[in-house]
Amino acid sequence: MTGSAPQAAQDGDRNTSGERNTAKNTVHEAAIVFNQAAVSRGDRVIWSNGTFSIPRGSVTAIVGTNGAGKTTMMKAELGLLPLSHGNVEVLGEPAGKSNKRIGYVPQSYTSDIDSNLTAEQSVLLGLTGTRFGFHITTAAQRNRAHKAMDFVGVADKASYRLSQLSGGLRQRVAIAQALVSDPELLMLDEPLANLDLASQRATVHVLARLNHELGMTIQVVAHDLNMLLPILTGAVYLLDGHPHYAAMNDVLDANLLTHLYGTTVQVVTTPQGDMFVTPSPDEPDDIEQDTHAPVEVAQFHHHAHQHQPDAPAAAPAERS
Amino acid sequence: MSDIDFSFDPQWAQTLGMPFMHNAFLAGLCIAVAAGAMGYFTIARHSTFAAHALAHIGLPGATGAVLLGLPVSLGLGIFALAGALVIGALGKRASQREIATGTVLAFATGLGLFFARLSSSASQQMQSILFGSILTITDDQVIGFAIFDIVLVIALAVIYRPLLFSSLDEQVAQAKGVPIGLMNVLFMAIMAGVITIAVPAVGTLLIFALVVTPAATANIIAASPLKAMCTASVLCLVSIWGGLVLSAMFPAPPSFIIVTLSTLFWVIARAVSAVKTTNA
């Protein structure tokens, strides 16, 4: 498992020199740049006027209500969906041109798969799956697959079939498959959906380590930000049909979140970190919650990050 | 009911030595290789219903060919290939278009019946097209099957990894640059070929038991795709050859015994794996 530029450069198995040069040239640039981007399906505009840039080394969430176009945004970044207007650059190249340097874990991965492939075979496909012709899997490839599985903590499950693994383990195998080609950017669509709390934590912990130890840029489509809050540096929120990017301090705004989710959201600060909650309908109105003004919360958040930058798993408590 | 004879035929060894049996065994080998290899991908791509439908789409081609005095396999192959290309072009999600596929399947079967009724010779062949006639396979057909197998094995070796990758997750494969549209069309086209050579063995109605069932059994037994394909081929071969031998011993049609054996293996594998899971 590398992700670091020198090692990736040594690895003749993967990179062409052209890719390496591009990578070098874009180190100081943003990871993802939207410029007046819009996506339509038929006559319907999904979202438009997307203009922002996301820095490298960041952990960004794409948030918004159902149907706001979160997955669409990720597919546009991968060049799988055409833009109706504007342009999107990813890792310094037009969307779709840099996909070899991107690890992608789609949403359907954990729920749909009923495959007889073993975890190892599945991860290996991330390395060899695009090759036509007859190839024998080399020991070096196998080794890389094992390092990737080791990193996400599923090395002991290498010979298990995907259909035998729990949703959380399959999710991590999927991440290992995305990691095995040493991507610079990791994109995950709803990685926490349908996972139990422990699996959610384990997944967030893996993402935090990828970001801190390998400097990987990470983008996550998420419904529920709570679990991700400790590691997020910013968020793209799809509001009123327009994507906006904001650093985390600005996103943790109760008014904005309420607007975004279309239901009352309060930002709560607990000793474990910030979280936001939606009061349940049967909850008495007179309960005093530990709410803070957005500015205040932003300070807490900033404070927490200064003192414990390596404590991603200090995840906030469950959503009420 | 007294005139039904289930008695053992002591002449069975002689029957097996006949030239038509020779062809049937060779054809069985060719069919087993093709069905075993493609069965794995049919299941991995959730295209089992589409494979079943292809055989039925081939039916009017087969009876139509008889009507025009052309070889049955030619008509069957052309219709199956045309159907395969349409399903392939529609995408892997075709497996989720069960209503459309089922409707076309029913219409094609009806059309096949209509063509068969237009001529007496087609009418006579209808049953062998529906339920198979492995004992009537000619030398030329066996050569054709063998050539198809060679092409199939080479084609699968070349597209193996991208096909497997796109079977596992089409979105990831597409993002990584696998031409998933081409994979779909190639897969379905090869499938049409497999159907065309497998139909003479068990017919369009029973093809599921020969292409899909052994692969399903193999998936229970073997974890790696290659091992599963080999296992499926062996199971398929045992079913076909076992069907030929047993049908020579007892007065039952080979197709019936072939699908019975295939189903039996599957039931046993399911039961054994269920017992193992409970005990584990």
Interface residues (C-beta under 8 A of the other chain):
Chain A: L78 L80 N99 K100 I102 Y104 V105 P106 S108 Y109 I113 S115 N116 L117 T118 Q121 S122 L125 G126 T128 G129 T130 R131 F132 G133 F134 H135 S159 R161 Q177 A178
Chain B: A44 A157 V158 I159 Y160 R161 P162 L164 F165 L168 D169 Q171 V172 A173 Q174 A175 K176 G177 V178 N219 A223 S224 P225 A228
